[in-house]
């Protein structure tokens, strides 16, 4: 059956791609196999899903690509038919396909052909089933599942997210208020509809307890909350995907890998309203760290709260992460490691090398054990007692061949008196910043061939609890 092709407008993700290329971001010259072979720890093979050679078009199951017709039922019928037949490819042709939540199934490759745009509806009622809130794309307890192709998914996030006045121009703010919505009592935060700080928002792509997952080529943009959020998944590959949220998108994280094992993130581009590429881990496991064996290579992060991030929840333990050949341009923080009492755990054996950074707003490298996240519009309770368990521990980090042109602070380390940040090794690092190294409660911080070109002296602003060793 032939399908009428729809021309799509010039998109923000495409503009982001062009800006990244202009800034010097290029696809990695090395393959995934090369990085696996050069990993500083024994990186197990990450197995990709395989699918039977058969296709199921959503058009054959009643979908209409006019951007107006709601195609939720057609998507689910096609996915169910594909899975029931033993698996294969669900094809989304060129067009604008409006839909409600999509639930994936076993052995299904959800494939967007060139020119395909999947637009999720702004009708919030379709995402609620009783008390259960569905993500635009979800899957649970699956094996062999993929989202591939060259089209894009748009999560209609602007009808879900609050917006802070401080992140808008005057013209943007006036335009936003003219659409209606709800304004906070101090006039600083706007919510669409009648939402409040406690109103739930779904993550864009939520995969829980899945095995052999592939995300390849597609663009995921405008998410209601976090964009891509796998939890407790094994054998996960992201290859040449683009994640795009506007920089003011509240809680608009790009990639959040939580409690997963055997993960590859390769040649991806991220622009986010919060953290760019982030590792998280909750729930202690008897068999070791909940998140381990992760390879991140050849990626570019534009605007984001952090380029590569660990935390804030690390209580499940994190180990064996290799980050290489990445560019962070315009992020608030370059390398950001954060947690606090009550959600912390052991994070160790982290290897980061060959990273280029430019125009970093705050710290090029940050270790923060007093991090606290507050929802938009919420206020901090000064009488809330500090947790006494789940203490964060950052140790055995190897950070080498790092360059940064422009940052407020080169390196900032804040540990805890009872558990300082310790055994952090910097090798061949060059950072141009306003401030140099600021540290407290830090032990065995080794600097080898580290040059900090700063305008504010002294270069080292530390106290007696900071042990800095220069080689």
Secondary structure, DSSP 8 states (H G I E B T S, - for coil): -----------HHHHHHHHHHHTT----SS-HHHHHHT-SS-----------S-EEEGGGGT---EEEEE-HHHHHHHHHHHHHTT-EEEEE-SEEEEES-EE--TTEEEEE-TTEEEEE-S-GGGGEETTEE--SEEEES-EEEEEEES-EEE--GGGT--EEGGGS-HHHHHHHHTT--EE-TTS-EEESTT--TT-----SEEEES-EEEEEES-EEES-SS-SEEEES-EEEEEES-EEE--TT-TT--SEEEES-EEEEEES-EEE-SSEEEEEE--S--TTS-SEEEEEEES-EE-SSSEEEEE-S--TT-EEEEEEEEEEEES-SEEEEEE--TTT--EEEEEEEEEEEEES-SSEEEEEESS-----TT----TTS----SS--EEEEEEEEEEEEE--SEEEEEE-BTTB-EEEEEEEEEEEEESEEEEEESEEEEEEEEEEEEESSS-SEEE-TTEEEEE-
